[in-house]
Amino acid sequence: MKNFAQYQQCLQAVSLSLMVFGSISLSAGTLRAQSMPETASPTPDQPVQSNPESVPAPQAPTPASQPSVPEAVRLGDDRYAQADYKGAIEAYSQALAAYKLNAYALYNRANAYRQLEEYEAAIADYTTALKLAPDNLFAYLYRGMALYEEQQPEAAIADFSKVIEQNPQNALAFQKRGESHLANEDSEAAIQDLQKAESLYQKEGKFSKQSQVSKQLKKARAAQSKKP
């Protein structure tokens, strides 16, 4: 009986040990399971498998964005340099659509309009540009040329006079004002301006321009001789 009792105690001890060991193993396994990521990371040579439902649907291509103001102006300058005046106007217009107070774009678009003999549009752009940058003598000069072509000699004379006031050595301004005086039937004033232009061109060594003015002078003197 004593041996049997000892045997039962041994069995109970073994059972208790097994239960404790199993509990520890189970607990350890749970901790490992909780610390493991739900999906194992792929090895370097194992491609990542994407879930088709998680991939966003392809989007329609967005339209090309408009160029910035500086980009549009540079494009206009490039096209103008290539004598693509319509393309230049388009580019400058894009710049002005984004920033309508860009005096540079207005002035250059006016030049492009003038090259295309669209003088009315050129005059409008020069006028707006001068409101923003009143010191731009070239805008006065070229607006005067556009006004002359639009048969507005008096307004043209005013613009050329503005240039001459600021730069009395501008031969082109004297030449164009002389032409405008002649168109306004003031041959005496035309002769004075054309003589000044001829002299300035000679000093500058622009002999082809000098020759051109000489022909205009003959025309002005002929008109003067017909006056009573």
PEZILIN-V546395 format. One record per residue. N is the residue number from 1. RES is the residue in one letter. PHI is phi as a letter, one per 30 degrees, with the letter a starting at -180 (NA if undefined). PSI is psi in whole degrees, 0 to 359 (* if undefined). D_LAST is the distance of its C-alpha to the last C-alpha in Angstrom with 2 decimals. Layout:
# PEZILIN-V546395
n->N res->RES phi->PHI psi->PSI d_last->D_LAST
n->N res->RES phi->PHI psi->PSI d_last->D_LAST
This chain:
# PEZILIN-V546395
n->1 res->M phi->NA psi->318 d_last->165.77
n->2 res->K phi->d psi->319 d_last->164.49
n->3 res->N phi->d psi->322 d_last->162.92
n->4 res->F phi->d psi->320 d_last->161.34
n->5 res->A phi->d psi->319 d_last->159.83
n->6 res->Q phi->d psi->323 d_last->158.37
n->7 res->Y phi->d psi->317 d_last->157.00
n->8 res->Q phi->d psi->320 d_last->155.19
n->9 res->Q phi->d psi->321 d_last->153.71
n->10 res->C phi->d psi->316 d_last->152.39
n->11 res->L phi->d psi->318 d_last->150.81
n->12 res->Q phi->d psi->320 d_last->149.16
n->13 res->A phi->d psi->318 d_last->147.80
n->14 res->V phi->d psi->316 d_last->146.37
n->15 res->S phi->d psi->316 d_last->144.81
n->16 res->L phi->d psi->320 d_last->143.27
n->17 res->S phi->d psi->317 d_last->141.84
n->18 res->L phi->d psi->320 d_last->140.34
n->19 res->M phi->d psi->316 d_last->138.74
n->20 res->V phi->d psi->315 d_last->137.21
n->21 res->F phi->d psi->316 d_last->135.94
n->22 res->G phi->d psi->321 d_last->134.41
n->23 res->S phi->d psi->317 d_last->132.69
n->24 res->I phi->d psi->315 d_last->131.21
n->25 res->S phi->d psi->319 d_last->130.00
n->26 res->L phi->d psi->319 d_last->128.49
n->27 res->S phi->d psi->316 d_last->126.70
n->28 res->A phi->d psi->319 d_last->125.32
n->29 res->G phi->d psi->321 d_last->124.12
n->30 res->T phi->d psi->317 d_last->122.30
n->31 res->L phi->d psi->319 d_last->120.57
n->32 res->R phi->d psi->318 d_last->119.44
n->33 res->A phi->d psi->323 d_last->118.18
n->34 res->Q phi->d psi->331 d_last->116.17
n->35 res->S phi->d psi->349 d_last->114.70
n->36 res->M phi->d psi->144 d_last->113.65
n->37 res->P phi->d psi->154 d_last->110.21
n->38 res->E phi->d psi->327 d_last->110.24
n->39 res->T phi->b psi->128 d_last->108.68
n->40 res->A phi->d psi->144 d_last->109.39
n->41 res->S phi->d psi->143 d_last->106.44
n->42 res->P phi->d psi->153 d_last->105.83
n->43 res->T phi->d psi->165 d_last->106.68
n->44 res->P phi->e psi->325 d_last->103.91
n->45 res->D phi->c psi->13 d_last->104.63
n->46 res->Q phi->c psi->115 d_last->105.09
n->47 res->P phi->d psi->146 d_last->101.96
n->48 res->V phi->d psi->129 d_last->101.15
n->49 res->Q phi->c psi->119 d_last->101.80
n->50 res->S phi->d psi->149 d_last->99.23
n->51 res->N phi->d psi->117 d_last->100.11
n->52 res->P phi->e psi->328 d_last->97.98
n->53 res->E phi->d psi->339 d_last->97.86
n->54 res->S phi->c psi->351 d_last->96.38
n->55 res->V phi->d psi->124 d_last->93.45
n->56 res->P phi->d psi->148 d_last->90.25
n->57 res->A phi->d psi->145 d_last->88.72
n->58 res->P phi->d psi->139 d_last->85.66
n->59 res->Q phi->c psi->151 d_last->82.40
n->60 res->A phi->d psi->143 d_last->79.33
n->61 res->P phi->d psi->138 d_last->76.61
n->62 res->T phi->d psi->149 d_last->74.04
n->63 res->P phi->d psi->151 d_last->70.35
n->64 res->A phi->d psi->137 d_last->68.51
n->65 res->S phi->d psi->152 d_last->67.18
n->66 res->Q phi->d psi->148 d_last->63.47
n->67 res->P phi->d psi->154 d_last->62.12
n->68 res->S phi->d psi->169 d_last->61.65
n->69 res->V phi->e psi->311 d_last->58.23
n->70 res->P phi->d psi->322 d_last->58.21
n->71 res->E phi->d psi->318 d_last->59.49
n->72 res->A phi->d psi->321 d_last->56.83
n->73 res->V phi->d psi->316 d_last->54.07
n->74 res->R phi->d psi->321 d_last->55.51
n->75 res->L phi->d psi->318 d_last->55.70
n->76 res->G phi->d psi->318 d_last->52.06
n->77 res->D phi->d psi->318 d_last->51.13
n->78 res->D phi->d psi->315 d_last->53.25
n->79 res->R phi->d psi->322 d_last->51.72
n->80 res->Y phi->d psi->316 d_last->48.19
n->81 res->A phi->d psi->333 d_last->49.09
n->82 res->Q phi->c psi->9 d_last->50.32
n->83 res->A phi->i psi->22 d_last->47.04
n->84 res->D phi->c psi->79 d_last->49.06
n->85 res->Y phi->d psi->325 d_last->46.46
n->86 res->K phi->d psi->317 d_last->48.19
n->87 res->G phi->d psi->323 d_last->51.42
n->88 res->A phi->d psi->316 d_last->49.77
n->89 res->I phi->d psi->319 d_last->48.43
n->90 res->E phi->d psi->316 d_last->51.95
n->91 res->A phi->d psi->314 d_last->53.55
n->92 res->Y phi->d psi->326 d_last->51.17
n->93 res->S phi->d psi->325 d_last->51.65
n->94 res->Q phi->d psi->318 d_last->55.40
n->95 res->A phi->d psi->319 d_last->54.99
n->96 res->L phi->d psi->333 d_last->52.84
n->97 res->A phi->d psi->328 d_last->55.37
n->98 res->A phi->d psi->328 d_last->57.93
n->99 res->Y phi->b psi->95 d_last->55.73
n->100 res->K phi->d psi->350 d_last->52.43
n->101 res->L phi->c psi->23 d_last->51.37
n->102 res->N phi->d psi->98 d_last->51.13
n->103 res->A phi->d psi->325 d_last->47.69
n->104 res->Y phi->d psi->314 d_last->48.18
n->105 res->A phi->d psi->321 d_last->48.95
n->106 res->L phi->d psi->313 d_last->46.02
n->107 res->Y phi->d psi->316 d_last->43.58
n->108 res->N phi->d psi->327 d_last->44.99
n->109 res->R phi->d psi->323 d_last->45.17
n->110 res->A phi->d psi->318 d_last->41.48
n->111 res->N phi->d psi->320 d_last->40.87
n->112 res->A phi->d psi->319 d_last->42.97
n->113 res->Y phi->d psi->319 d_last->41.11
n->114 res->R phi->d psi->322 d_last->37.79
n->115 res->Q phi->d psi->329 d_last->39.32
n->116 res->L phi->d psi->6 d_last->40.24
n->117 res->E phi->i psi->28 d_last->36.71
n->118 res->E phi->c psi->74 d_last->38.24
n->119 res->Y phi->d psi->324 d_last->35.45
n->120 res->E phi->d psi->316 d_last->36.44
n->121 res->A phi->d psi->322 d_last->39.95
n->122 res->A phi->d psi->315 d_last->38.70
n->123 res->I phi->d psi->318 d_last->36.53
n->124 res->A phi->d psi->317 d_last->39.58
n->125 res->D phi->d psi->319 d_last->41.83
n->126 res->Y phi->d psi->319 d_last->39.47
n->127 res->T phi->d psi->316 d_last->39.13
n->128 res->T phi->d psi->320 d_last->42.92
n->129 res->A phi->d psi->322 d_last->43.50
n->130 res->L phi->d psi->332 d_last->41.24
n->131 res->K phi->d psi->327 d_last->43.23
n->132 res->L phi->d psi->327 d_last->46.30
n->133 res->A phi->b psi->78 d_last->44.90
n->134 res->P phi->d psi->350 d_last->41.80
n->135 res->D phi->c psi->3 d_last->41.84
n->136 res->N phi->d psi->93 d_last->41.13
n->137 res->L phi->d psi->331 d_last->37.76
n->138 res->F phi->d psi->326 d_last->37.92
n->139 res->A phi->d psi->321 d_last->38.05
n->140 res->Y phi->d psi->315 d_last->34.77
n->141 res->L phi->d psi->310 d_last->33.23
n->142 res->Y phi->d psi->331 d_last->34.48
n->143 res->R phi->d psi->321 d_last->33.85
n->144 res->G phi->e psi->320 d_last->30.20
n->145 res->M phi->d psi->321 d_last->30.22
n->146 res->A phi->d psi->321 d_last->31.94
n->147 res->L phi->d psi->320 d_last->29.51
n->148 res->Y phi->d psi->316 d_last->26.59
n->149 res->E phi->d psi->333 d_last->28.54
n->150 res->E phi->d psi->12 d_last->29.12
n->151 res->Q phi->h psi->45 d_last->25.38
n->152 res->Q phi->b psi->67 d_last->25.62
n->153 res->P phi->d psi->324 d_last->23.02
n->154 res->E phi->d psi->316 d_last->23.28
n->155 res->A phi->d psi->323 d_last->27.05
n->156 res->A phi->d psi->317 d_last->26.85
n->157 res->I phi->e psi->320 d_last->24.74
n->158 res->A phi->d psi->319 d_last->27.46
n->159 res->D phi->d psi->318 d_last->30.17
n->160 res->F phi->d psi->325 d_last->28.62
n->161 res->S phi->d psi->324 d_last->28.09
n->162 res->K phi->d psi->319 d_last->31.77
n->163 res->V phi->d psi->315 d_last->32.78
n->164 res->I phi->d psi->326 d_last->30.77
n->165 res->E phi->d psi->322 d_last->32.29
n->166 res->Q phi->d psi->332 d_last->35.70
n->167 res->N phi->b psi->86 d_last->35.08
n->168 res->P phi->d psi->2 d_last->32.24
n->169 res->Q phi->c psi->11 d_last->33.41
n->170 res->N phi->d psi->100 d_last->32.76
n->171 res->A phi->d psi->321 d_last->30.50
n->172 res->L phi->d psi->322 d_last->30.42
n->173 res->A phi->d psi->319 d_last->29.20
n->174 res->F phi->d psi->318 d_last->26.24
n->175 res->Q phi->d psi->313 d_last->25.52
n->176 res->K phi->d psi->327 d_last->25.79
n->177 res->R phi->d psi->325 d_last->23.79
n->178 res->G phi->d psi->317 d_last->20.96
n->179 res->E phi->d psi->320 d_last->21.27
n->180 res->S phi->d psi->321 d_last->21.35
n->181 res->H phi->d psi->320 d_last->18.18
n->182 res->L phi->d psi->319 d_last->16.47
n->183 res->A phi->d psi->333 d_last->18.20
n->184 res->N phi->c psi->11 d_last->17.05
n->185 res->E phi->i psi->33 d_last->13.35
n->186 res->D phi->c psi->81 d_last->13.35
n->187 res->S phi->d psi->328 d_last->12.55
n->188 res->E phi->d psi->313 d_last->13.03
n->189 res->A phi->d psi->326 d_last->16.45
n->190 res->A phi->d psi->317 d_last->17.23
n->191 res->I phi->d psi->317 d_last->16.98
n->192 res->Q phi->d psi->314 d_last->19.25
n->193 res->D phi->d psi->321 d_last->21.78
n->194 res->L phi->d psi->324 d_last->21.92
n->195 res->Q phi->d psi->319 d_last->22.51
n->196 res->K phi->d psi->316 d_last->25.28
n->197 res->A phi->d psi->318 d_last->26.76
n->198 res->E phi->d psi->317 d_last->26.82
n->199 res->S phi->d psi->317 d_last->28.64
n->200 res->L phi->d psi->318 d_last->31.12
n->201 res->Y phi->d psi->323 d_last->31.92
n->202 res->Q phi->d psi->316 d_last->32.63
n->203 res->K phi->d psi->325 d_last->35.01
n->204 res->E phi->d psi->352 d_last->36.72
n->205 res->G phi->i psi->20 d_last->37.18
n->206 res->K phi->c psi->79 d_last->35.44
n->207 res->F phi->d psi->331 d_last->33.95
n->208 res->S phi->d psi->321 d_last->33.40
n->209 res->K phi->d psi->320 d_last->31.30
n->210 res->Q phi->d psi->317 d_last->29.46
n->211 res->S phi->d psi->321 d_last->28.74
n->212 res->Q phi->d psi->316 d_last->27.50
n->213 res->V phi->d psi->325 d_last->25.01
n->214 res->S phi->e psi->321 d_last->23.86
n->215 res->K phi->d psi->320 d_last->22.88
n->216 res->Q phi->d psi->325 d_last->20.98
n->217 res->L phi->d psi->319 d_last->19.15
n->218 res->K phi->e psi->319 d_last->18.05
n->219 res->K phi->d psi->318 d_last->16.73
n->220 res->A phi->d psi->319 d_last->14.83
n->221 res->R phi->d psi->326 d_last->13.34
n->222 res->A phi->d psi->318 d_last->12.41
n->223 res->A phi->d psi->323 d_last->10.62
n->224 res->Q phi->d psi->323 d_last->8.85
n->225 res->S phi->d psi->338 d_last->7.92
n->226 res->K phi->d psi->349 d_last->6.40
n->227 res->K phi->d psi->143 d_last->3.77
n->228 res->P phi->d psi->* d_last->0.00
